[in-house]
Amino acid sequence: MSTDGPRQPLTTKEGWNAFVSRSSRPEPPRLLAEADLERLDPDERELYNYARMDYHSELNLINTPDIRKIITAGEKLIIGNRGKQLGRRGLIVSGPSGTGKSTSVTWLGKIHQVDTERRAPRGDGRIPVVYIIVPPAATPKMLAIEIAAFLGLPFGSHEPQHFITQSVAGVLRKVGCSLILVDEVHRLDLRTRPGAAASDQLKYFFDSVSATFVYAGLDLAENGMFAGMRGRQIAGRFISLTTSAFGYATEAEKEDWANLVAPIEASLRLHRHKPGTLLRQAAYLHQRTGGMIGSLDQLIHEAANEAISDSTEKLRPPPLRGQRPAADHDPAGTRPARQHRQREAPAHLRRAAQRAGSRPPRGLHGHPKDPAVPRAARPARAVAHRPGTAAEPAGPLLPPGTPPASLPPLPAGRIRPVRPGGAGPARLDSAGLPASPALARP
């Protein structure tokens, strides 16, 4: 069981040295016999379970083709750059989330520091590896402060940028730093002014310190890392390698996936787990994780720790299927289909429909919400006629001079002209009109 207390982040010298000092394959806790397990009191059982859970969390997946390729390429670059001030090359690791980018670059740094300390002990003040994470909305000064924080230099934000940059570069040369790892570099957008300035800061350190630089980030080609003049310069100075998810179409891909699942299963410290259970579910595990090694590691180890907590001590399809899928993968059918909400009528129309009582509810444009009734069959809305405007006839137009059948013919009246200065149209003299009760005044 780990007893080293709270761990420092890898972006500090203490945290990085602790990561390097830990064994690549931690010693597995011994599984007790069934009789000895039953004799443990609750406190002893809790410590025993915690040791196994801690062991599961310590395991790292480093035996993958992509990680081996990145470590091999990085080691060759470090050897080729040794002693060079000009003409050095860097390494860029790009790919989707959960494909082992950060794992590969940190293990490259760990291997390099172990080899360096084997030749020269750590007591001489050497810091062979620096690891930083690009902060969001990074500026040149922020990048310099990140490196200073790893080195333990007491700089604050009130210090001038040029002073911090010069001091950091001088200390990197003094401690013999030969590998600088820059993670989450996709946060630098070279198409923006701050991102371009931060990229220039990294280029200054590249030119000022005789070290191999390794960048890692999400889909860097799509995020503008190689855009414009600066991007072309980076592409010319760096070798680019890409990580990807495991496939499962060919026999060779299935074999690679099985070679990844088998050692994970063999490392589990469970009392009643039957070997080969996960290997028989390799196809399901690939479909569940999308071939992402980060998702596979999380799924299996969380299920194993859950089996320890509920005392089942074995992995079966139900516990695995009960775990939530990893956030970076959504296999088909795991998320419900998106429901499209029907547009709701405005509040004043809904209130009018409620006051109407028996009238059917109307939609946004006043028509009943009945898709079975075609638009042409819906009743026409009554349009009020404003005085002084010509009303549109409801039926077919009548020939000129033809009176309607329901009305008696009107006798020709006399048109009385309007006196000069008067307003309004000519008036029809009603002297010749027949008397009508409806028109008679009281």
Phi and psi in degrees as a GROMACS rama.xvg file:
@    title "Ramachandran Plot"
@    xaxis  label "Phi"
@    yaxis  label "Psi"
@TYPE xy
-72.3154  131.93  SER-2
-129.299  21.2295  THR-3
-85.7528  9.15577  ASP-4
74.5633  -167.295  GLY-5
-61.2391  136.822  PRO-6
-91.8219  142.184  ARG-7
-80.7251  152.212  GLN-8
-67.8895  158.653  PRO-9
-66.9769  -17.0071  LEU-10
-82.441  11.6293  THR-11
-119.071  153.915  THR-12
-62.1266  -38.4834  LYS-13
-67.4833  -44.59  GLU-14
-65.9863  -39.4277  GLY-15
-66.6407  -43.5442  TRP-16
-63.8361  -34.6526  ASN-17
-66.8659  -38.4842  ALA-18
-63.6275  -40.4064  PHE-19
-68.6843  -35.3787  VAL-20
-74.9788  -24.4117  SER-21
-68.8424  147.251  ARG-22
-66.6149  144.315  SER-23
-63.8005  -35.4348  SER-24
-122.832  96.2078  ARG-25
-59.7629  151.379  PRO-26
-69.1907  122.997  GLU-27
-71.8257  140.874  PRO-28
-67.2783  145.541  PRO-29
-73.7395  132.434  ARG-30
-80.0555  127.17  LEU-31
-77.2906  153.98  LEU-32
-67.4559  159.293  ALA-33
-60.3154  -39.0104  GLU-34
-67.1243  -40.7081  ALA-35
-68.45  -33.0218  ASP-36
-65.6926  -37.5494  LEU-37
-69.3891  -25.4796  GLU-38
-83.4219  -5.91712  ARG-39
-72.1609  137.167  LEU-40
-79.8355  171.155  ASP-41
-56.5268  -40.5356  PRO-42
-67.618  -42.2361  ASP-43
-65.6959  -37.2638  GLU-44
-66.0179  -37.2805  ARG-45
-65.2574  -43.7033  GLU-46
-64.4308  -39.6532  LEU-47
-63.8059  -43.8232  TYR-48
-67.1826  -39.1189  ASN-49
-64.7969  -37.1487  TYR-50
-63.1307  -39.6296  ALA-51
-70.627  -40.1153  ARG-52
-63.8373  -40.4722  MET-53
-64.3207  -36.6135  ASP-54
-64.4681  -42.7463  TYR-55
-61.3716  -37.2879  HIS-56
-72.1528  -22.6044  SER-57
-78.6592  -19.4707  GLU-58
-68.0896  141.537  LEU-59
-126.59  141.721  ASN-60
-94.0024  102.233  LEU-61
-120.106  -8.18917  ILE-62
-94.9566  63.2796  ASN-63
-122.429  153.841  THR-64
-57.8411  -42.2819  PRO-65
-65.4598  -44.2195  ASP-66
-66.2839  -40.9685  ILE-67
-62.4682  -39.8582  ARG-68
-64.532  -41.4341  LYS-69
-68.7988  -43.2079  ILE-70
-64.2276  -41.5767  ILE-71
-64.3617  -44.6437  THR-72
-64.6558  -40.4921  ALA-73
-64.089  -41.817  GLY-74
-63.0901  -38.8297  GLU-75
-65.879  -39.9314  LYS-76
-65.0745  -40.8459  LEU-77
-61.3542  -42.765  ILE-78
-66.7681  -41.8748  ILE-79
-68.3204  -29.3299  GLY-80
-86.1074  -8.60467  ASN-81
-62.7437  124.242  ARG-82
83.2572  0.580319  GLY-83
-96.6391  137.553  LYS-84
-100.603  -34.5375  GLN-85
-117.673  155.163  LEU-86
77.0732  15.1711  GLY-87
-76.2398  153.926  ARG-88
-118.258  149.661  ARG-89
-113.501  -179.604  GLY-90
-129.588  133.72  LEU-91
-116.858  128.195  ILE-92
-114.706  117.901  VAL-93
-129.381  152.124  SER-94
163.572  174.766  GLY-95
-68.1202  167.646  PRO-96
-66.828  142.393  SER-97
81.6405  15.1266  GLY-98
-106.349  7.43518  THR-99
96.8919  22.0545  GLY-100
-66.6142  -56.5857  LYS-101
-64.25  -37.2565  SER-102
-61.2158  -42.6737  THR-103
-68.0997  -43.1811  SER-104
-72.9077  -35.4207  VAL-105
-68.9779  -36.6363  THR-106
-72.9087  -30.2884  TRP-107
-61.3321  -44.9625  LEU-108
-63.7804  -39.2476  GLY-109
-64.6353  -45.5299  LYS-110
-63.1762  -41.6288  ILE-111
-65.3083  -41.0673  HIS-112
-69.0704  -37.9923  GLN-113
-62.8058  -43.1213  VAL-114
-65.3643  -39.7204  ASP-115
-65.5978  -42.9817  THR-116
-72.0011  -22.5296  GLU-117
-68.6445  -34.8721  ARG-118
-81.7042  -36.6056  ARG-119
-136.823  117.198  ALA-120
-58.5233  156.368  PRO-121
-67.8455  -16.9771  ARG-122
-66.1923  -13.4909  GLY-123
-82.3993  7.26283  ASP-124
84.6887  12.2921  GLY-125
-76.1201  143.917  ARG-126
-126.658  88.5881  ILE-127
-72.0592  -25.4483  PRO-128
-129.342  137.317  VAL-129
-122.768  132.36  VAL-130
-125.577  122.35  TYR-131
-130.932  159.487  ILE-132
-117.581  128.95  ILE-133
-66.3763  122.549  VAL-134
-74.2191  160.063  PRO-135
-62.4493  143.234  PRO-136
52.0267  47.2871  ALA-137
-68.0567  143.518  ALA-138
-114.764  165.412  THR-139
-55.8107  -38.8856  PRO-140
-67.2774  -38.8257  LYS-141
-63.8694  -39.7613  MET-142
-64.3608  -41.7884  LEU-143
-63.7672  -38.701  ALA-144
-67.8752  -34.5882  ILE-145
-62.1144  -44.5477  GLU-146
-66.0868  -40.1435  ILE-147
-61.8101  -38.5862  ALA-148
-64.4456  -39.5959  ALA-149
-63.126  -41.5675  PHE-150
-75.148  -12.287  LEU-151
83.3018  23.5587  GLY-152
-86.4978  132.15  LEU-153
-84.8919  73.6156  PRO-154
-103.976  146.301  PHE-155
-116.337  172.43  GLY-156
-70.3298  -14.2261  SER-157
-81.4629  -12.9173  HIS-158
-72.2626  145.87  GLU-159
-62.8873  145.947  PRO-160
-61.2447  -44.4765  GLN-161
-62.5393  -38.1665  HIS-162
-65.3485  -43.8076  PHE-163
-64.3888  -43.8048  ILE-164
-62.1178  -47.143  THR-165
-63.5916  -40.8994  GLN-166
-65.7859  -43.0183  SER-167
-64.1266  -44.8956  VAL-168
-61.5644  -39.3818  ALA-169
-64.787  -40.9268  GLY-170
-68.9894  -38.7916  VAL-171
-60.0963  -40.2849  LEU-172
-69.2655  -37.6138  ARG-173
-67.9534  -38.7989  LYS-174
-85.8821  0.925907  VAL-175
71.1791  37.0132  GLY-176
-67.4463  128.184  CYS-177
-120.853  -2.12937  SER-178
-148.611  122.821  LEU-179
-120.235  118.497  ILE-180
-102.618  125.138  LEU-181
-119.679  107.689  VAL-182
-98.5577  160.097  ASP-183
58.0508  39.6595  GLU-184
-73.4789  -9.88159  VAL-185
-66.0196  -12.0631  HIS-186
-72.819  -10.397  ARG-187
-92.1419  110.546  LEU-188
-98.6216  106.109  ASP-189
-67.5452  -11.3099  LEU-190
-82.6133  -6.49819  ARG-191
-109.554  158.676  THR-192
-65.4152  -46.5618  ARG-193
-62.1043  -39.7815  PRO-194
-65.511  -39.4672  GLY-195
-65.2879  -39.8702  ALA-196
-65.77  -39.9669  ALA-197
-66.3481  -37.5639  ALA-198
-63.5801  -38.6916  SER-199
-63.9624  -32.9452  ASP-200
-64.5745  -44.1528  GLN-201
-63.6386  -37.6185  LEU-202
-63.8757  -35.8262  LYS-203
-62.851  -44.8883  TYR-204
-64.3887  -37.2831  PHE-205
-58.9588  -41.9792  PHE-206
-79.5903  -23.7317  ASP-207
-95.624  -20.3568  SER-208
-120.034  130.745  VAL-209
-80.8342  69.2188  SER-210
-132.426  160.485  ALA-211
-89.5859  127.769  THR-212
-101.664  135.826  PHE-213
-127.228  122.594  VAL-214
-106.449  143.637  TYR-215
-137.403  136.669  ALA-216
-170.324  173.066  GLY-217
-81.8723  120.67  LEU-218
39.6868  62.914  ASP-219
-66.1627  -33.0486  LEU-220
-63.9873  -36.3451  ALA-221
-77.7185  -22.3321  GLU-222
-92.0906  10.1502  ASN-223
85.9298  16.1506  GLY-224
-64.6265  -30.5143  MET-225
-108.835  23.5251  PHE-226
-88.7171  144.475  ALA-227
72.3599  -169.439  GLY-228
-63.4206  -43.8078  MET-229
-65.3486  -39.9923  ARG-230
-63.315  -39.7093  GLY-231
-65.6844  -35.0779  ARG-232
-67.4543  -41.0118  GLN-233
-63.8162  -44.0995  ILE-234
-61.5063  -30.7266  ALA-235
-78.3566  -23.9681  GLY-236
-99.0451  -13.1337  ARG-237
-120.165  146.808  PHE-238
-91.9747  129.921  ILE-239
-105.087  127.911  SER-240
-123.023  145.987  LEU-241
-119.845  135.596  THR-242
-99.8519  153.823  THR-243
-149.696  168.394  SER-244
-74.2503  156.643  ALA-245
-70.2644  136.628  PHE-246
-87.121  170.027  GLY-247
-147.523  35.2092  TYR-248
-98.9173  -42.6275  ALA-249
-99.2339  167.539  THR-250
-65.6098  -35.3425  GLU-251
-65.6717  -39.7288  ALA-252
-67.4386  -38.3178  GLU-253
-64.7417  -36.7233  LYS-254
-67.8512  -41.3762  GLU-255
-61.6956  -40.742  ASP-256
-66.0948  -40.6876  TRP-257
-65.2271  -36.8819  ALA-258
-67.2344  -20.1722  ASN-259
-84.9818  -38.8156  LEU-260
-72.4033  -39.3122  VAL-261
-59.4236  -49.3382  ALA-262
-66.8832  -28.3993  PRO-263
-64.8821  -44.2283  ILE-264
-65.7838  -38.0255  GLU-265
-67.2657  -22.7876  ALA-266
-85.3293  -8.63695  SER-267
-70.0831  138.281  LEU-268
-108.902  75.3573  ARG-269
-122.873  143.987  LEU-270
-76.9656  -37.4059  HIS-271
-116.294  19.9694  ARG-272
-81.7544  132.241  HIS-273
-89.8556  123.994  LYS-274
-58.5063  142.959  PRO-275
92.5205  -6.37705  GLY-276
-64.1806  -47.1109  THR-277
-71.0987  -34.116  LEU-278
-64.6696  -33.8468  LEU-279
-71.7067  -19.0558  ARG-280
-102.41  23.2607  GLN-281
-59.6269  -40.2323  ALA-282
-65.1921  -42.3098  ALA-283
-64.8028  -41.1552  TYR-284
-63.3008  -37.0385  LEU-285
-67.3215  -42.2241  HIS-286
-66.3376  -35.7  GLN-287
-71.3542  -37.404  ARG-288
-101.031  -8.68435  THR-289
68.4818  19.4528  GLY-290
78.117  11.498  GLY-291
-86.3962  124.148  MET-292
-69.08  -32.8924  ILE-293
-64.4854  -39.6782  GLY-294
-69.0509  -38.6017  SER-295
-63.2784  -46.3372  LEU-296
-59.8798  -44.7011  ASP-297
-66.543  -42.4442  GLN-298
-62.807  -49.0473  LEU-299
-70.4498  -44.5447  ILE-300
-71.5961  -34.1347  HIS-301
-67.2279  -39.0157  GLU-302
-66.3743  -37.5282  ALA-303
-66.4204  -42.9792  ALA-304
-67.877  -31.6018  ASN-305
-67.6807  -36.5827  GLU-306
-65.9084  -31.8541  ALA-307
-70.5904  -41.8499  ILE-308
-65.7588  -40.8571  SER-309
-92.6844  7.95007  ASP-310
66.2301  15.5336  SER-311
-76.0265  -32.7616  THR-312
61.8073  27.7185  GLU-313
-159.212  155.583  LYS-314
-103.034  130.195  LEU-315
-132.51  167.601  ARG-316
-55.1497  -39.1397  PRO-317
-60.0056  -45.4659  PRO-318
-62.8126  -39.6275  PRO-319
-64.7015  -43.0306  LEU-320
-70.627  -20.7131  ARG-321
-78.6806  -16.5341  GLY-322
-73.8983  149.692  GLN-323
-72.0807  141.466  ARG-324
-64.0828  155.145  PRO-325
-65.1271  151.866  ALA-326
-68.4503  -24.63  ALA-327
-91.6189  8.48233  ASP-328
-145.996  137.159  HIS-329
-131.42  90.8176  ASP-330
-63.0598  160.379  PRO-331
-61.2043  129.003  ALA-332
93.2638  -3.25078  GLY-333
-83.5723  -19.365  THR-334
-115.28  139.722  ARG-335
-65.5154  152.679  PRO-336
-64.4404  146.523  ALA-337
-72.8084  126.184  ARG-338
-89.3236  129.441  GLN-339
-92.9414  119.842  HIS-340
-82.8338  134.179  ARG-341
-70.7694  141.662  GLN-342
-66.594  135.821  ARG-343
-97.6463  143.305  GLU-344
-66.1341  152.688  ALA-345
-58.452  160.616  PRO-346
-62.9004  -38.3384  ALA-347
-68.4248  -30.9458  HIS-348
-73.0732  -36.2669  LEU-349
-66.3188  -38.2661  ARG-350
-66.2386  -37.9962  ARG-351
-64.0913  -38.3596  ALA-352
-66.9873  -36.0268  ALA-353
-68.2587  -37.6401  GLN-354
-68.6435  -28.0393  ARG-355
-70.2809  -22.0024  ALA-356
77.4509  -95.7959  GLY-357
-81.104  -11.2791  SER-358
-68.0489  145.011  ARG-359
-69.32  151.46  PRO-360
-65.662  143.244  PRO-361
-110.234  153.131  ARG-362
-84.3333  -158.129  GLY-363
-67.8677  -33.8543  LEU-364
-105.993  17.1085  HIS-365
90.7781  -2.07911  GLY-366
-91.4427  147.492  HIS-367
-60.28  143.027  PRO-368
-80.2115  71.7458  LYS-369
-134.048  97.6857  ASP-370
-65.5877  -16.8909  PRO-371
-74.5472  -20.2973  ALA-372
-90.8206  118.602  VAL-373
-66.6826  157.9  PRO-374
-61.5685  -37.1861  ARG-375
-67.1095  -26.252  ALA-376
-87.5147  -4.45851  ALA-377
-75.0472  144.003  ARG-378
-64.8795  140.566  PRO-379
-72.2726  144.957  ALA-380
-81.6902  142.277  ARG-381
-72.6258  132.681  ALA-382
-112.325  121.485  VAL-383
-70.0186  140.123  ALA-384
-96.0768  123.016  HIS-385
-85.8064  141.4  ARG-386
-61.9061  143.936  PRO-387
87.9813  -0.882418  GLY-388
-116.957  153.102  THR-389
-79.6593  122.862  ALA-390
-80.0945  141.846  ALA-391
-75.0703  131.044  GLU-392
-64.6892  142.335  PRO-393
-78.1305  -29.1489  ALA-394
-115.973  -165.573  GLY-395
-70.2446  150.004  PRO-396
-67.6182  141.541  LEU-397
-88.3565  148.74  LEU-398
-59.6254  150.202  PRO-399
-58.1828  134.902  PRO-400
82.3846  2.74758  GLY-401
-99.5324  115.69  THR-402
-76.7593  153.828  PRO-403
-61.1237  150.704  PRO-404
-68.6836  -25.1958  ALA-405
-86.735  -5.46912  SER-406
-117.202  142.993  LEU-407
-72.0712  152.023  PRO-408
-65.2585  143.261  PRO-409
-92.14  135.719  LEU-410
-71.52  153.515  PRO-411
-66.0414  122.042  ALA-412
-94.3264  174.452  GLY-413
-100.079  134.92  ARG-414
-90.182  116.357  ILE-415
-97.0234  120.561  ARG-416
-67.0488  153.444  PRO-417
-83.5656  137.826  VAL-418
-65.6248  150.332  ARG-419
-57.079  140.719  PRO-420
85.6741  -10.1927  GLY-421
-79.2923  164.869  GLY-422
-119.066  153.88  ALA-423
103.762  170.753  GLY-424
-79.1325  171.66  PRO-425
-64.3986  145.864  ALA-426
-106.046  148.88  ARG-427
-91.3691  126.034  LEU-428
-76.4095  123.323  ASP-429
-94.2472  17.8139  SER-430
-67.332  -32.2076  ALA-431
-89.858  5.09512  GLY-432
-83.9943  143.729  LEU-433
-67.7615  151.961  PRO-434
-67.2394  143.125  ALA-435
-134.821  128.995  SER-436
-60.5767  -33.6493  PRO-437
-69.2825  -23.1485  ALA-438
-99.5589  -7.4324  LEU-439
-70.287  140.879  ALA-440
-84.6879  147.04  ARG-441
